[in-house]
């Protein structure tokens, strides 16, 4: 698996009518079992001080770290059914998960020239105060909605194709009332674009919140 990444990201939160930009910088990466890759982004120290000064209780809700896990594809069947996923894990200052999203893609290939069908689904969860908006696009058809999960139907191709693109996106929102005033915002958004081929997957995983975007991209071989 080859990959590359960008170095920083952003979200936002509004407190007492004032916007605070949440800026995250690349911290490190870890290779898991020689195949999966985990990237870690941390909240900028000046932003952390600003949130703490405004109201330290906000640190229980706004993510301090964003971990992005890029998994190795799994395979089974004669005509291979390939499954891949990206996990977004948002953690507070103590390392506790405040919100997460798992974005899956699956397709059937003959490992030569043909893809027969493709599908995708998203599972999300978080502490009280978080809400999620999900989108899945397969070959130009889109499904979307608010809530804890979203599944696209299995899109079957009457004539097998040699390429199909699947895009999955989750926006992380939260809203709370602390000390008599409200705080709300889109703290992050995670998108992965899967370019599916009969012998592999090219992916781009990016944080697409308001400011800049962390991004990882690479090629994953299948049918090995």
C-alpha positions in Angstrom: 0.0 0.0 0.0 1.5 3.4 -1.0 0.3 6.6 0.5 0.8 10.3 1.0 -0.7 12.9 3.3 -1.2 16.6 3.9 -0.3 18.3 7.2 -3.2 20.2 8.6 -7.0 20.5 8.9 -9.7 22.7 10.4 -13.2 22.8 11.8 -15.2 25.5 13.7 -17.2 26.1 16.8 -19.4 29.2 17.6 -19.4 30.3 21.3 -21.4 33.4 22.4 -21.7 34.4 18.8 -18.0 34.2 18.1 -16.4 31.7 15.7 -13.4 29.8 16.9 -11.4 27.9 14.2 -10.4 24.4 15.2 -7.0 23.8 13.5 -5.4 20.3 13.6 -1.9 19.5 12.6 -0.4 16.2 11.5 1.3 14.5 14.5 2.4 11.1 13.5 1.5 7.8 11.7 1.6 4.2 12.7 1.7 1.1 10.4 -0.4 -1.7 11.9 0.4 -5.3 11.1 2.5 -4.2 8.2 -0.6 -3.2 6.2 -3.1 -0.8 7.8 -2.1 2.8 8.4 -3.2 5.1 11.2 -2.7 8.9 11.0 -3.1 11.2 14.0 -3.9 14.9 13.9 -3.8 17.1 17.1 -5.5 20.3 17.9 -3.3 23.4 17.7 -2.0 24.4 21.1 -3.1 28.0 20.8 -6.7 26.9 19.9 -6.6 24.5 22.9 -5.7 27.5 25.1 -8.5 29.6 23.6 -11.1 26.9 24.3 -9.8 26.4 27.8 -9.9 30.1 28.5 -13.5 30.5 27.1 -14.9 27.5 29.0 -12.8 24.5 30.0 -15.9 22.2 29.8 -15.8 22.6 26.0 -12.7 20.4 26.0 -15.0 17.4 26.8 -16.7 17.9 23.4 -14.3 19.4 20.9 -11.9 16.8 19.6 -8.3 17.2 20.7 -7.1 14.4 18.3 -8.4 13.0 15.0 -7.2 9.5 14.2 -7.7 8.2 10.6 -7.4 4.4 10.2 -6.9 3.2 6.6 -7.5 -0.5 6.6 -6.1 -3.2 4.3 -8.9 -4.6 1.9 -10.3 -8.0 2.8 -11.3 -10.6 0.1 -13.4 -13.7 -0.3 -15.2 -15.8 -2.9 -14.3 -17.2 -6.4 -15.1 -13.9 -8.2 -13.6 -11.9 -5.3 -15.8 -9.8 -3.1 -13.6 -7.0 -1.8 -14.3 -4.9 1.3 -12.4 -1.9 2.4 -13.0 0.9 5.0 -11.7 4.1 6.6 -12.3 4.8 10.3 -12.5 8.4 11.7 -12.0 8.5 15.4 -12.4 11.9 17.2 -11.0 11.9 20.8 -10.9 14.4 23.6 -8.0 15.6 25.7 -8.1 12.5 27.8 -8.1 10.1 24.9 -11.8 9.2 25.1 -13.8 8.9 21.9 -16.3 11.7 21.4 -17.4 10.7 17.9 -16.5 8.3 15.2 -17.4 7.1 11.7 -16.7 3.9 9.8 -17.0 4.2 6.0 -17.2 0.9 4.1 -17.0 0.1 0.4 -17.6 -3.4 -1.2 -17.5 -4.7 -4.7 -17.3 -7.9 -6.8 -14.4 -8.3 -9.3 -13.1 -11.1 -11.6 -9.6 -9.8 -10.9 -9.0 -9.2 -14.7 -11.2 -6.7 -16.3 -14.7 -6.7 -14.8 -16.6 -5.2 -11.8 -20.1 -6.6 -11.4 -21.6 -4.6 -8.5 -20.6 -2.1 -5.8 -22.1 -0.9 -2.5 -21.2 1.2 0.5 -22.3 1.9 4.1 -21.5 4.2 7.0 -21.8 3.6 10.7 -21.4 6.5 13.1 -21.7 7.1 16.9 -20.8 9.7 19.6 -21.5 11.2 22.9 -24.7 13.2 23.6 -24.6 16.5 21.7 -23.2 15.1 18.5 -25.2 14.7 15.3 -24.1 13.3 11.9 -24.9 13.9 8.3 -23.8 11.2 5.8 -23.6 10.9 2.1 -22.8 8.0 -0.2 -22.4 8.4 -4.0 -21.9 5.4 -6.4 -21.4 6.2 -10.0 -23.3 9.4 -9.8 -26.3 8.1 -7.7 -26.4 9.6 -4.2 -28.0 8.6 -0.9 -27.9 10.9 2.2 -29.4 11.6 5.6 -28.9 12.5 9.2 -28.6 9.8 11.8 -26.5 6.9 13.1 -26.0 5.0 9.9 -26.5 5.1 6.1 -26.5 2.2 3.6 -26.6 2.3 -0.2 -28.2 -0.5 -2.1 -26.1 -2.9 -4.1 -25.6 -1.2 -7.5 -25.4 -3.9 -10.1 -24.1 -3.2 -13.6 -26.0 -4.8 -16.5 -22.7 -4.8 -18.4 -19.7 -5.3 -16.2 -17.5 -2.2 -15.8 -13.8 -1.7 -15.5 -14.0 1.3 -13.2 -16.5 2.7 -10.7 -16.1 5.6 -8.2 -17.7 5.5 -4.7 -17.6 8.6 -2.4 -18.6 8.6 1.3 -18.7 11.6 3.6 -19.6 12.2 7.2 -20.0 15.6 8.8 -19.6 15.8 12.6 -21.7 18.4 14.3 -22.3 19.1 18.0 -24.5 21.5 20.0 -24.6 22.0 23.8 -25.7 24.5 26.4 -23.0 25.3 29.0 -23.2 27.8 31.8 -26.3 29.5 30.3 -25.1 29.9 26.7 -24.9 27.7 23.6 -21.9 26.3 21.8 -22.3 24.6 18.4 -20.3 23.9 15.3 -19.1 21.5 12.6 -16.0 20.2 14.3 -14.9 18.0 11.5 -15.9 16.3 8.3 -14.4 13.1 6.8 -14.6 12.1 3.2 -13.1 9.1 1.3 -13.2 8.7 -2.5 -12.7 5.1 -3.7 -11.7 4.5 -7.3 -12.5 0.9 -7.8 -10.6 -1.2 -10.4 -10.7 -5.0 -11.1 -7.2 -5.4 -9.5 -7.1 -2.7 -6.9 -8.4 0.5 -5.2 -7.1 4.0 -5.4 -8.4 6.0 -2.4 -8.2 9.6 -1.2 -9.3 10.2 2.4 -9.6 13.9 3.4 -10.9 16.0 6.2 -13.2 18.5 4.6 -14.1 20.9 7.4 -14.0 24.7 6.9 -10.2 25.5 6.8 -7.6 23.1 5.4 -7.7 19.4 4.9 -5.7 16.5 6.1 -5.4 14.1 3.2 -4.1 10.6 2.6 -4.1 8.8 -0.7 -2.7 5.6 -2.1 -3.1 2.4 -4.0 -4.3 -0.9 -2.5 -3.8 -4.0 -4.6 -6.5 -6.8 -4.5 -6.5 -10.3 -6.0 -3.1 -11.0 -4.6 
